[in-house]
Amino acid sequence: MLECLHRARVDNHWTRKAQPKGRANITLLLGPLRWKRRGSPKPAAGDREFRASPPVTLLDRVPDALFSLDRDWRFSYLNPAAERLLGAPLEELLGKRLWDHFPETIGSIFEQQYRLALANESAVMFEAVHPPLDTWVEVHAYPSMEGLEIQARDITPGMRAAESLRRWARIDELRFRTLVEQAADIVGLLNADGTIRYVSKAVERVLGYAPETLIGRSVFQFVHLDDRLILLRLIDGNGERDVDAMPVECRLRHADGEWRSIELTGNRQLHDPDIAGLVVSARDITWRKQMERELQTREASYEAIVDGSVVGIGVTDLTGQFLTANGALQSILGYTEEELAGHTLAEFVHADDRWEDAAEVFEDLERGQRKHYRQIKRLVRSNGDTAWGSLIVSLIQELDGRPTFAIVMVEDITERQLAAAELAAARRRLAASREVERLRLARELHDGPVQDLLAASYELARVGSLASVTQPAGEPSSTMEQARKLLLAVVGQLRGVVGELRPPGLLEFGLPTALRGFVTGLQREGGDALPSIVLDVDDRAADLPQALTVTIFQIVQESVRNALRHAEAREIVVELRIEPCNVKVQVQDDGRGFVVPDRLDDFARIGHFGLVGLVERVEQAGGEITVTSSPEMGTRLTVRVPVEEAESDERTDSRPDRR
C-alpha cells in the first residue's frame, strides 16, 4: 500500500487517510474536489459542495502541469503550469469538456490512454505530441472516484534533442552506407564459417557478381584452392579476440572464370553481438601484381645486362660516391665493390688528368644545366697500371624529375687509345716525311729546273743582243725575245710552286716572321680590294719544331686563302697562341658565314673542299679542328695541334706512355 497524505477538513482538523493501492499522490492532493483558484468567488447555494482546497501556493509552484477531469471529461482543476501547457486560462477551461475544447485529441493517443485508464482503473503513462501547440509531453493519468487526475510534463527540448540525435544517426548511417556502397574496395561481413552475410556493390565491379547473388554463400567457393588456408587463418585470427588482422593476399575467381589477385584485411568482431562476424575489406591488386612481376622481370634483365656488360657501370649518390659497381667496373679499376663504396671516381683519375671539376659536374647535373658529362680520362688501377677510360655521368630521376642517384659508365678504351696513338704517330711521321719531301722537291726545283730555265733565258737574251748588232732587226730576234719571256713566265710559276712547298724564310727566320711575310705578300698582291688582315702571333712560335712549324704555317695559309675566296669579309683576324700542350690557331672573319654540318666530313657535300683539305691536314697532325659559323654572322676556325706529340716524333721513342 502506498501511504500518502490526503488533507480534508473534518471538524477543523487535518487527518491522515490511506491511499488505495495503485493511486498516486496527485489523486490524493487533488481528489474528486473542484479546486477553488485563489481569489475565485464561492459557489452558489445550488452548486455542488465546495470543499476546502490544499494550499494553492504549493500547487502553483509545481513545474508540471496538473489538471483534473471529471467522469464527463470536464475540467475541474488546472494549476498555472497546466494553463501554460494547454494554452488557455482557467476561466476558459473550467467546466468545459476536453473533447469540445480540444477536438483534435479525439481519436488520438490522448483519448485512447485516458479512456483506458478509466476503464481499467489503473494509471497510464505515455509520451505524445500535444496537437494544438505541437508540444511533446510526458503524461501520467491516474483514475479517481471523481474522474481522472493528470500530470503532464513538457519534454519538447529533450524529445527534439533525441529526434535530432536520431536524425543525425540516420544521416550518419546513410553516409556510412553511401561510403561503403560507393567505395572502390569491397566491404563484406562473414560468419565464422565463411558464409557471406553482406557484401558491397563494389563486388560487381571487381569480381562481376551481383551482391544479392552472394548472400548466404560460402566465400570459400570463390577462393583458389591453394589460398584457402590463408583465408582460414584470416577468419580464425590465430585465436586472438576482436583485433585487426594483417593484410593477406589470395586469388578469387571472377565471374568470367579468371582469377583476380585480392588483398584482404579483416577485423574480427565475432564476440560483438551486434556484428557477430568478420568485417572484411577486399582490394583488387591484380594490376599491381602484374606491374610487380614486370618490374621484377625488368630488374632481373637490368641486372643481367649490367652484370654481363663489358662497360663499367656504377651507381653513386649525388656527391659521386659509389653505392654499387658491376663486375666490369671492378675489373677496370682493380677494386671490389666493397672497396669502391664511399669513394668517388675522381679519386682514381691519373694525376696528369686530374678531375678537378668533378664536384661542379655533379652540381651542374643536379641543377639541370647539363644532361650528361662526357670525358676521356686516364685511370689508375689498384696495381698502379694506367687505363684509358671513356666516362659518361648522368642522373637517375624520379617521375617528378627529382634526381636521386647518378650513374657512371666507364668504357675501357686503353687498347683503342694505344692504337689511336700509334696511328696518330704514323700520320705525323707520314706528314713529316711529306714535309721533308716537299722541302727536298722545293730545293731541287729551285736549284735544278728553275736555275736551268734562268740560264736559258739569259743565253737567249745574250744571243738576241748579238743578233741585233750583226743583223738587221727582223723576225728571228723577235722570236727569241718571245721565247725568253715564256721561259721567265715558267720560272715565275715554278718559283710560286717552290714558295708553296717551302714558305720563304720559314726555316731561316721562324714561323712568326714567315707568317708576317705571307700576309704582307697578300696585301701587296691584293691592294685596296683585299680585306683587312690582323695578325696576332705568339713570339714563342719561333721555337717550334720544324715539322710542326711547316704544318702550322700551311694551316694558317689555307685558312686565310679560303676566307679570301669565299667569306666576302671586311676583316680577317689570325691569332696564334702557345698553350701548355698545344699550339692554338684561330682564324676569324666577319663574312657571310654558312650552316655548319653535323659532321665535318660533310663539308665536301656542300662544296667546301678547302675546309675538307684543312680538316685532313689537321687530323694528320694529330690535332682537332672546330668550325663555328652561321649565315651573315661570320666564321671562326679553331685548331689545336699537340706540341708534345709533335716533339716526340723527333725523339727515338715515339710510343705513348704505357703506365
Order of alpha helices (4+ residues) and beta strands (2+ residues): beta-beta-alpha-alpha-beta-beta-alpha-alpha-alpha-alpha-beta-beta-beta-alpha-beta-beta-alpha-alpha-beta-beta-beta-alpha-beta-beta-alpha-alpha-alpha-beta-beta-beta-alpha-alpha-alpha-alpha-alpha-beta-alpha-beta-beta-alpha-beta-beta-alpha
